[in-house]
């Protein structure tokens, strides 16, 4: 039988770090001193943990994934968000199979691309035109270029701890995997690439105004995760998003919502609908591909008409609008639009799970806190309220914090993100019974590490 450990040993010989995306390497939860290994081993039961080694997944169904050893795990990664309906939803699966029968890629325009764009533009008020790309990173890169082309300005304001993909100009205090590995910026990024990236503090409007006033005529856009999910889930405080809208209007800059995670998850119209804020540009990913590699950026027509071939801002992609991916994504979006009760249910599930975790923490008086909004949440191992990058970094990521908690949960058949600074994702396939089983595992896991 194959094992995750054996596969990882093979992988590190031919793939940098053994993985094709850094967080999968389990570096923040899988590196142990001999003493830590012994200590953790003594507290684990006889579940599926082979601690230290990344899990290699073989298949999935509903709210479960199955690793190559055959262990069934309740999945709260959900492919980092796309699986809002659960894994292998029959309608999505059928749409992919039918699309594959016609061909995998043409490199030419297809009807399904038009249908996808028409559907989004007709249902999302702040998206008047949209361009399909292949990833969230590509969507952000293109949206920023478009904002610069439209305004004729060069500077971009982002927030410490917010991750907007791995383009050079955005790898500054970028949160997520960069935050986990302890590397605040990436090697290979020339200083000139980040010279026009200005850093503000999340939930601190004064820090944004100070940057605007320092460069009043050179800021093209403010880009923000409306609910930050890459330093763990950090919620916008009352008035923060409204304040960003006002500041952008005051100084003639565009407001970009990075909704790669929150788009079509917090509500059908994403965080923009949930909080009632209208961005000028928005980036999408994850859910609009239903698990296929898809991204998109869109917004005001006068801004989007700057994009080639309609305008002078160049952007292209050989596989953009791939027909198989478009069929998968559109099928999922159409289902979500036709079943608004999914969002009501997800809100209830979030309250059941994350609210339950909060009650456990309060009853036990434990030094941890839960941040959540609808079906997104993070358990932080810090007593202080997490409201920005600095407070998120105060979390205990060690054996008596997230690392220990991660393996205790794995040992009980629960798959969490292998990093303190990521979100838990709930899907429509997570039943109340599964959520209650998870809460029982949380309570028992916390007993072991505190």
C-alpha positions as CSV (number, residue, x, y, z in Angstrom):
1,X,0.0,0.0,0.0
2,X,1.2,3.5,-0.8
3,X,1.8,5.8,2.1
4,X,1.9,9.6,2.4
5,X,5.4,9.4,3.9
6,X,6.7,7.3,1.0
7,X,5.1,9.6,-1.6
8,X,6.6,12.7,0.1
9,X,10.0,11.1,0.0
10,X,9.6,10.6,-3.7
11,X,8.2,14.1,-4.2
12,X,11.0,16.0,-2.6
13,X,13.5,14.5,-5.1
14,X,11.7,15.9,-8.1
15,X,9.5,18.8,-6.8
16,X,10.8,21.8,-4.8
17,X,9.9,21.1,-1.2
18,X,7.9,18.1,-2.4
19,X,4.8,20.1,-3.2
20,X,3.4,22.4,-5.9
21,X,2.1,25.0,-3.4
22,X,4.1,25.7,-0.2
23,X,1.4,25.3,2.5
24,X,0.9,21.7,1.4
25,X,4.4,20.9,2.7
26,X,3.1,21.0,6.4
27,X,6.3,23.0,7.3
28,X,4.6,25.0,10.1
29,X,3.0,21.9,11.6
30,X,5.3,19.1,10.6
31,X,8.7,20.1,11.9
32,X,9.4,18.6,15.3
33,X,12.3,18.5,17.7
34,X,12.8,14.9,19.1
35,X,11.3,16.1,22.4
36,X,8.2,17.5,20.6
37,X,7.8,14.3,18.6
38,X,7.9,12.2,21.8
39,X,5.6,14.6,23.6
40,X,3.0,14.7,20.9
41,X,3.2,10.9,20.2
42,X,2.4,10.3,23.8
43,X,-0.8,12.3,23.7
44,X,-2.2,11.0,20.4
45,X,-4.7,8.2,20.2
46,X,-4.6,5.6,17.5
47,X,-6.2,7.6,14.7
48,X,-5.0,8.4,11.2
49,X,-2.1,10.6,12.3
50,X,1.4,9.9,10.9
51,X,2.5,13.2,12.3
52,X,5.1,15.3,10.4
53,X,4.2,14.0,6.9
54,X,1.8,15.8,4.5
55,X,-1.3,13.9,3.7
56,X,-1.6,12.7,0.1
57,X,-5.3,12.6,-0.9
58,X,-6.6,9.9,-3.1
59,X,-10.3,10.8,-3.6
60,X,-13.2,12.8,-2.1
61,X,-16.9,12.8,-1.7
62,X,-19.3,15.2,0.0
63,X,-17.5,16.7,3.1
64,X,-14.9,13.9,3.2
65,X,-11.5,13.3,1.7
66,X,-9.7,9.9,1.7
67,X,-6.0,9.8,2.0
68,X,-3.8,7.2,0.2
69,X,-3.8,5.1,3.3
70,X,-7.6,4.8,3.1
71,X,-8.4,7.1,6.1
72,X,-11.6,9.1,5.8
73,X,-11.2,12.7,7.0
74,X,-13.8,15.4,7.5
75,X,-12.5,18.1,5.3
76,X,-12.4,21.8,6.3
77,X,-9.9,22.8,3.5
78,X,-12.5,22.2,0.7
79,X,-9.7,22.8,-1.8
80,X,-9.2,26.2,-0.1
81,X,-12.8,27.2,-0.8
82,X,-14.1,26.2,-4.2
83,X,-16.1,23.2,-2.9
84,X,-19.0,25.2,-1.4
85,X,-21.4,22.4,-2.4
86,X,-19.1,19.7,-1.2
87,X,-16.8,17.4,-3.2
88,X,-17.9,15.7,-6.4
89,X,-21.3,17.4,-6.5
90,X,-23.3,15.3,-9.1
91,X,-24.4,18.2,-11.3
92,X,-20.9,19.7,-11.5
93,X,-19.4,16.3,-12.2
94,X,-21.9,15.6,-15.0
95,X,-21.2,19.0,-16.6
96,X,-17.4,18.3,-16.6
97,X,-17.9,14.9,-18.2
98,X,-20.1,16.2,-20.9
99,X,-17.7,19.1,-21.6
100,X,-14.8,16.7,-21.9
101,X,-16.6,14.7,-24.5
102,X,-16.5,17.7,-26.8
103,X,-12.9,18.5,-26.2
104,X,-10.5,19.8,-23.5
105,X,-9.3,23.0,-25.0
106,X,-9.6,24.9,-28.3
107,X,-7.6,28.1,-28.0
108,X,-10.6,29.8,-29.6
109,X,-13.7,31.6,-28.4
110,X,-16.6,29.4,-27.2
111,X,-20.2,30.0,-26.3
112,X,-19.8,28.9,-22.7
113,X,-17.4,31.8,-22.1
114,X,-20.1,34.2,-23.2
115,X,-22.7,32.4,-21.1
116,X,-20.5,32.6,-18.0
117,X,-19.8,36.3,-18.5
118,X,-23.5,37.1,-19.2
119,X,-24.5,35.2,-16.1
120,X,-22.1,37.0,-13.7
121,X,-22.8,40.5,-15.2
122,X,-26.6,40.0,-15.0
123,X,-26.5,38.9,-11.4
124,X,-23.7,40.9,-9.8
125,X,-24.6,44.7,-10.0
126,X,-21.0,45.9,-9.6
127,X,-19.7,43.7,-12.4
128,X,-20.6,45.3,-15.8
129,X,-17.8,43.5,-17.7
130,X,-15.6,40.6,-16.8
131,X,-12.5,38.9,-18.1
132,X,-11.7,35.2,-17.4
133,X,-8.2,34.2,-16.4
134,X,-6.7,31.0,-14.9
135,X,-6.0,31.8,-11.3
136,X,-6.7,34.3,-8.5
137,X,-3.0,35.5,-8.8
138,X,-3.5,36.3,-12.5
139,X,-6.8,38.0,-11.7
140,X,-5.2,40.4,-9.2
141,X,-2.2,41.1,-11.4
142,X,-4.5,42.0,-14.2
143,X,-6.9,44.1,-12.1
144,X,-4.0,46.1,-10.7
145,X,-2.6,46.7,-14.2
146,X,-6.0,47.8,-15.3
147,X,-6.4,50.2,-12.4
148,X,-3.0,51.8,-13.2
149,X,-3.9,52.0,-16.9
150,X,-7.3,53.7,-16.2
151,X,-6.0,56.2,-13.6
152,X,-2.6,56.9,-15.1
153,X,-1.2,56.4,-11.6
154,X,1.3,53.9,-10.3
155,X,0.9,53.4,-6.6
156,X,-1.2,50.7,-5.0
157,X,-2.2,50.5,-1.3
158,X,-2.5,47.1,0.2
159,X,-2.8,45.8,3.8
160,X,-0.3,43.9,5.9
161,X,-1.3,40.3,6.1
162,X,-3.6,40.3,3.1
163,X,-2.6,37.9,0.4
164,X,-3.3,38.8,-3.2
165,X,-1.4,36.0,-5.0
166,X,2.3,35.7,-5.8
167,X,2.9,38.5,-8.3
168,X,6.0,40.5,-7.5
169,X,4.3,43.7,-6.4
170,X,2.0,42.0,-4.0
171,X,4.6,39.9,-2.1
172,X,4.9,42.5,0.6
173,X,3.7,41.4,4.1
174,X,1.6,39.0,2.2
175,X,0.2,36.7,4.9
176,X,-0.8,33.1,4.2
177,X,2.0,30.7,3.3
178,X,4.6,33.5,3.3
179,X,3.5,34.4,6.8
180,X,3.7,30.8,7.9
181,X,7.2,30.2,6.6
182,X,8.5,33.3,8.3
183,X,9.5,34.9,5.0
184,X,7.9,38.4,4.9
185,X,8.9,38.9,1.3
186,X,10.1,36.6,-1.5
187,X,13.6,36.2,-2.8
188,X,13.8,37.0,-6.5
189,X,11.6,40.1,-6.3
190,X,13.6,43.1,-7.3
191,X,13.2,46.2,-5.1
192,X,11.8,48.1,-8.0
193,X,8.8,45.8,-8.3
194,X,7.5,46.7,-4.8
195,X,8.5,50.4,-4.9
196,X,5.0,51.5,-5.7
197,X,3.3,49.1,-3.2
198,X,2.3,51.0,-0.1
199,X,1.5,49.2,3.1
200,X,-1.5,50.1,5.4
201,X,-2.8,48.3,8.5
202,X,-6.0,46.4,8.2
203,X,-8.9,48.0,10.1
204,X,-7.0,51.2,10.5
205,X,-8.4,53.9,8.2
206,X,-5.9,56.5,9.5
207,X,-3.1,54.5,8.1
208,X,-4.8,54.6,4.7
209,X,-5.5,58.3,4.9
210,X,-1.9,59.0,5.8
211,X,-0.7,57.1,2.7
212,X,-3.1,59.0,0.5
213,X,-2.1,62.3,1.9
214,X,1.6,61.5,1.5
215,X,1.0,60.8,-2.2
216,X,-2.4,62.4,-3.1
217,X,-2.1,62.2,-6.9
218,X,-0.3,59.0,-7.4
219,X,-2.4,56.2,-5.8
220,X,-4.2,54.2,-8.5
221,X,-6.1,51.8,-6.2
222,X,-6.6,50.3,-2.8
223,X,-6.8,46.5,-2.9
224,X,-8.2,44.6,0.1
225,X,-9.6,41.3,1.2
226,X,-13.0,42.5,2.4
227,X,-12.8,39.7,4.9
228,X,-9.2,38.8,5.4
229,X,-8.6,35.1,5.2
230,X,-4.9,34.7,4.6
231,X,-3.7,35.8,8.1
232,X,-6.4,33.6,9.4
233,X,-10.0,35.0,9.2
234,X,-9.9,38.7,10.3
235,X,-13.2,40.6,10.1
236,X,-13.6,44.2,8.9
237,X,-14.6,46.4,11.8
238,X,-17.7,48.6,11.5
239,X,-17.1,51.4,9.1
240,X,-13.8,50.1,7.7
241,X,-14.9,49.1,4.3
242,X,-17.2,52.1,4.0
243,X,-14.2,54.3,4.9
244,X,-12.1,52.7,2.2
245,X,-14.9,53.5,-0.3
246,X,-15.0,57.1,0.8
247,X,-11.2,57.6,0.8
248,X,-10.9,56.2,-2.7
249,X,-13.7,58.5,-3.9
250,X,-12.0,61.5,-2.1
251,X,-8.6,60.9,-3.7
252,X,-9.7,59.6,-7.1
253,X,-8.5,56.1,-6.7
254,X,-10.2,52.8,-7.5
255,X,-11.3,50.3,-4.8
256,X,-10.5,46.7,-5.6
257,X,-12.1,43.9,-3.6
258,X,-10.1,40.7,-3.8
259,X,-13.0,38.2,-3.5
260,X,-11.0,35.2,-4.6
261,X,-12.1,33.6,-1.3
262,X,-15.2,35.5,-0.3
263,X,-16.8,35.8,-3.8
264,X,-20.0,33.7,-4.0
265,X,-19.3,32.4,-0.5
266,X,-20.4,35.0,2.0
267,X,-23.4,35.7,-0.2
268,X,-24.1,35.1,-3.9
269,X,-22.8,38.6,-4.5
270,X,-19.8,38.0,-2.2
271,X,-18.6,40.4,0.5
272,X,-19.7,43.4,-1.7
273,X,-23.3,42.2,-1.3
274,X,-22.9,41.0,2.3
275,X,-21.6,44.4,3.5
276,X,-23.3,46.6,1.0
277,X,-20.2,48.1,-0.5
278,X,-19.7,48.7,-4.3
279,X,-16.1,48.2,-5.4
280,X,-14.8,49.5,-8.8
281,X,-13.1,46.2,-9.6
282,X,-13.4,42.8,-8.1
283,X,-11.3,39.6,-8.5
284,X,-12.7,36.1,-8.3
285,X,-11.4,32.6,-8.2
286,X,-12.2,29.4,-6.2
287,X,-16.0,29.0,-6.4
288,X,-16.4,30.3,-9.9
289,X,-14.3,27.3,-11.1
290,X,-16.0,24.7,-8.8
291,X,-12.5,23.2,-8.3
292,X,-11.2,23.8,-11.8
293,X,-8.3,26.4,-12.2
294,X,-10.3,29.6,-12.9
295,X,-9.9,33.2,-12.0
296,X,-11.6,36.4,-13.2
297,X,-11.6,40.1,-12.8
298,X,-14.4,42.6,-13.6
299,X,-16.1,45.7,-12.6
300,X,-17.2,49.0,-14.0
301,X,-17.5,49.1,-17.8
302,X,-15.5,52.2,-18.3
303,X,-12.6,50.7,-16.4
304,X,-12.8,47.2,-18.0
305,X,-12.9,48.7,-21.5
306,X,-9.3,49.6,-20.9
307,X,-8.4,45.9,-21.4
308,X,-7.1,44.7,-24.7
309,X,-8.2,44.4,-27.4
310,X,-10.8,47.0,-26.4
311,X,-8.2,49.2,-24.9
312,X,-4.5,49.7,-24.3
313,X,-4.0,47.5,-21.1
314,X,-2.6,44.2,-22.3
315,X,-3.6,40.9,-20.8
316,X,-3.9,37.5,-22.4
317,X,-4.0,33.8,-21.6
318,X,-3.9,30.7,-23.8
319,X,-6.2,28.7,-21.6
320,X,-8.4,31.5,-20.3
321,X,-12.0,30.6,-20.5
322,X,-11.2,26.9,-20.8
323,X,-14.5,25.3,-21.8
324,X,-14.3,22.4,-19.2
325,X,-13.6,24.9,-16.4
326,X,-16.4,27.2,-17.6
327,X,-19.0,24.4,-17.6
328,X,-18.0,23.4,-14.1
329,X,-18.0,26.9,-12.7
330,X,-21.2,28.0,-14.4
331,X,-23.1,24.9,-13.3
332,X,-22.1,25.6,-9.7
333,X,-23.0,29.3,-9.9
334,X,-26.4,28.5,-11.5
335,X,-27.1,26.1,-8.7
336,X,-26.2,28.6,-6.0
337,X,-28.3,31.3,-7.7
338,X,-31.3,29.0,-7.9
339,X,-30.9,27.8,-4.3
340,X,-30.4,30.9,-2.1
341,X,-31.2,28.7,0.9
342,X,-27.6,27.4,0.6
343,X,-26.4,30.7,2.0
344,X,-28.9,30.7,4.9
345,X,-27.8,27.1,5.7
346,X,-24.1,28.0,5.5
347,X,-24.6,30.9,7.9
348,X,-26.4,28.6,10.3
349,X,-23.7,26.0,10.0
350,X,-21.0,28.6,10.7
351,X,-22.8,29.7,13.8
352,X,-23.2,26.1,14.9
353,X,-19.5,25.2,14.4
354,X,-17.6,28.4,15.1
355,X,-20.1,29.6,17.7
356,X,-19.7,26.2,19.4
357,X,-15.9,26.5,19.4
358,X,-16.3,29.9,21.0
359,X,-18.5,28.5,23.7
360,X,-16.0,25.7,24.5
361,X,-13.1,28.3,24.7
362,X,-15.2,30.5,27.1
363,X,-16.4,27.6,29.3
364,X,-12.9,26.2,29.6
365,X,-11.2,29.6,30.0
366,X,-8.7,28.7,27.3
367,X,-6.2,31.2,25.8
368,X,-7.7,31.1,22.3
369,X,-10.4,32.8,20.2
370,X,-12.4,32.2,17.2
371,X,-13.0,34.6,14.4
372,X,-15.7,33.8,11.8
373,X,-18.1,35.1,9.3
374,X,-20.7,32.7,7.8
375,X,-18.9,29.6,6.5
376,X,-15.3,31.0,7.1
377,X,-13.5,30.8,10.4
378,X,-10.2,30.5,12.2
379,X,-9.3,29.4,15.7
380,X,-6.5,31.6,16.9
381,X,-4.3,30.5,19.8
382,X,-4.1,33.9,21.4
383,X,-6.2,35.5,24.1
384,X,-6.2,38.9,22.5
385,X,-8.7,39.9,19.8
386,X,-7.3,39.3,16.3
387,X,-8.1,42.4,14.2
388,X,-5.0,42.9,12.1
389,X,-1.7,41.4,11.0
390,X,0.1,42.2,14.2
391,X,-2.5,40.6,16.5
392,X,-2.7,37.5,14.3
393,X,1.1,37.1,14.6
394,X,0.7,36.9,18.4
395,X,-0.8,33.4,18.0
396,X,0.9,30.4,19.5
397,X,1.9,28.2,16.5
398,X,3.7,25.6,18.6
399,X,3.0,22.3,20.3
400,X,0.6,23.9,22.8
401,X,-0.9,26.0,20.1
402,X,-1.9,25.4,16.5
403,X,0.7,22.7,15.7
404,X,-0.4,20.5,18.6
405,X,-4.1,21.2,17.8
406,X,-3.7,20.4,14.1
407,X,-2.4,16.9,14.8
408,X,-4.8,16.2,17.6
409,X,-7.6,17.0,15.2
410,X,-6.0,14.9,12.4
411,X,-5.9,12.0,14.9
412,X,-9.6,12.4,15.3
413,X,-10.3,12.3,11.6
414,X,-10.5,16.0,11.0
415,X,-8.5,17.7,8.2
416,X,-7.6,21.3,8.9
417,X,-5.4,23.7,7.0
418,X,-1.8,23.0,7.9
419,X,-1.2,26.6,9.0
420,X,-2.5,28.8,11.8
421,X,-3.0,31.6,9.3
422,X,-5.6,30.0,7.0
423,X,-9.4,29.7,7.1
424,X,-11.6,26.7,7.8
425,X,-14.2,26.3,5.0
426,X,-17.7,24.8,5.6
427,X,-19.6,23.3,2.7
428,X,-23.2,22.6,2.1
429,X,-22.3,18.9,2.5
430,X,-21.3,19.3,6.2
431,X,-24.3,18.1,8.1
432,X,-25.2,19.0,11.6
433,X,-24.1,15.6,12.7
434,X,-20.7,16.2,11.1
435,X,-20.4,19.6,12.7
436,X,-21.3,18.2,16.1
437,X,-18.7,15.4,15.7
438,X,-16.2,18.1,14.9
439,X,-17.1,20.0,18.0
440,X,-16.6,16.9,20.1
441,X,-13.2,16.5,18.5
442,X,-12.3,20.1,19.2
443,X,-13.1,19.8,22.9
444,X,-11.1,16.6,23.2
445,X,-8.2,18.0,21.2
446,X,-8.0,21.2,23.3
447,X,-7.9,19.0,26.5
448,X,-4.8,17.4,25.2
449,X,-2.8,20.5,24.4
450,X,-3.7,22.7,27.4
